[in-house]
């Protein structure tokens, strides 16, 4: 993105992470443009946790090949987003929709930068 580092107090990304080829790179770019202490809201579908909902997790894996053909990854896992590498801390998590299949993650960027950033 062509924004300065730390340009925004808050960033909202809805249904982005499961459709981009490199979600970790998108999160890193979001971190770059978010000011220290700023908040990020990620609203997305994340694959169900096997321990919490085994049937839903199995269904998501089963439909993954078809969903990829339309550009969506039904089996997208939160672990693909490494918050620690971007100085984010998970502040809140809420589930929405049928079977609670959509999640709103509220992240806060550290007030001071601790990770190495490719941008000065």
C-alpha positions as CSV (number, residue, x, y, z in Angstrom):
1,X,0.0,0.0,0.0
2,X,1.2,3.5,-0.7
3,X,0.7,4.8,2.8
4,X,3.3,6.1,5.3
5,X,4.3,3.9,8.2
6,X,2.0,4.4,11.2
7,X,-0.6,6.3,9.1
8,X,-3.7,4.9,10.7
9,X,-5.1,4.7,14.3
10,X,-7.3,1.7,13.3
11,X,-7.5,-0.7,10.4
12,X,-10.5,-2.9,9.4
13,X,-10.0,-5.9,7.1
14,X,-13.1,-7.9,6.3
15,X,-13.0,-11.2,4.6
16,X,-9.5,-10.5,3.2
17,X,-7.2,-13.1,4.9
18,X,-8.8,-16.2,3.4
19,X,-8.7,-14.9,-0.1
20,X,-5.2,-13.5,-0.5
21,X,-2.2,-15.6,-1.6
22,X,0.0,-14.5,1.3
23,X,-2.1,-13.6,4.4
24,X,1.1,-13.2,6.6
25,X,2.3,-10.5,4.1
26,X,-1.0,-8.7,4.3
27,X,-0.9,-8.7,8.1
28,X,2.7,-7.4,8.0
29,X,1.6,-4.6,5.7
30,X,-1.4,-3.8,8.0
31,X,1.1,-3.7,10.9
32,X,3.3,-1.3,8.9
33,X,0.5,1.3,8.3
34,X,-0.9,1.0,11.9
35,X,0.5,3.4,14.4
36,X,2.0,2.1,17.6
37,X,-0.8,1.4,20.1
38,X,-3.3,1.3,17.2
39,X,-6.1,-1.3,16.7
40,X,-6.7,-3.7,13.9
41,X,-10.1,-5.5,13.4
42,X,-9.9,-8.7,11.3
43,X,-13.3,-10.1,10.4
44,X,-13.0,-13.4,8.6
45,X,-13.8,-17.1,8.4
46,X,-11.2,-19.2,10.2
47,X,-11.3,-23.0,10.1
48,X,-13.1,-24.6,13.0
49,X,-10.9,-25.9,15.8
50,X,-10.9,-29.7,15.8
51,X,-11.3,-29.9,19.5
52,X,-14.3,-27.5,19.6
53,X,-16.2,-28.6,16.5
54,X,-14.9,-31.7,14.8
55,X,-17.8,-32.1,12.4
56,X,-17.5,-28.5,11.1
57,X,-13.8,-28.8,10.7
58,X,-14.2,-32.0,8.7
59,X,-16.8,-30.3,6.5
60,X,-14.5,-27.3,5.9
61,X,-11.7,-29.6,4.8
62,X,-14.1,-31.5,2.5
63,X,-15.3,-28.4,0.7
64,X,-11.8,-26.8,0.5
65,X,-11.0,-27.9,-3.0
66,X,-14.3,-26.5,-4.4
67,X,-14.0,-23.3,-2.4
68,X,-10.5,-22.6,-3.7
69,X,-11.9,-22.6,-7.3
70,X,-13.9,-19.5,-6.3
71,X,-10.9,-17.9,-4.5
72,X,-12.0,-18.7,-0.9
73,X,-10.1,-20.9,1.5
74,X,-12.7,-22.6,3.8
75,X,-9.8,-24.3,5.6
76,X,-7.9,-21.1,6.4
77,X,-6.3,-21.4,9.8
78,X,-5.6,-18.6,12.3
79,X,-2.1,-20.0,12.9
80,X,-1.2,-18.7,9.4
81,X,-1.2,-15.3,11.0
82,X,1.7,-14.9,13.3
83,X,0.7,-11.9,15.4
84,X,4.0,-11.9,17.4
85,X,6.0,-11.1,14.2
86,X,3.9,-7.9,13.8
87,X,3.8,-6.7,17.4
88,X,0.1,-7.4,17.7
89,X,-1.6,-8.7,20.8
90,X,-5.0,-10.3,20.6
91,X,-7.4,-8.2,22.7
92,X,-10.8,-9.7,21.9
93,X,-12.5,-12.4,19.8
94,X,-16.1,-12.6,19.0
95,X,-18.0,-15.2,16.8
96,X,-20.9,-14.4,14.5
97,X,-23.2,-16.0,11.9
98,X,-24.5,-19.5,11.4
99,X,-22.5,-22.0,13.5
100,X,-20.4,-19.1,14.7
101,X,-18.3,-19.5,11.5
102,X,-17.2,-15.9,11.3
103,X,-14.8,-14.3,13.7
104,X,-13.9,-10.8,14.6
105,X,-10.4,-10.5,16.0
106,X,-9.5,-7.3,17.7
107,X,-5.7,-6.8,17.8
108,X,-3.7,-4.0,19.3
109,X,-0.2,-3.1,18.1
110,X,2.4,-2.6,20.8
111,X,3.0,1.0,21.8
112,X,6.6,0.5,21.0
113,X,8.0,-1.6,18.2
114,X,9.8,-4.8,19.2
115,X,10.2,-6.8,16.0
116,X,12.4,-6.2,13.1
117,X,10.6,-4.3,10.3
118,X,11.7,-4.2,6.7
119,X,10.8,-0.5,6.6
120,X,12.9,2.1,8.4
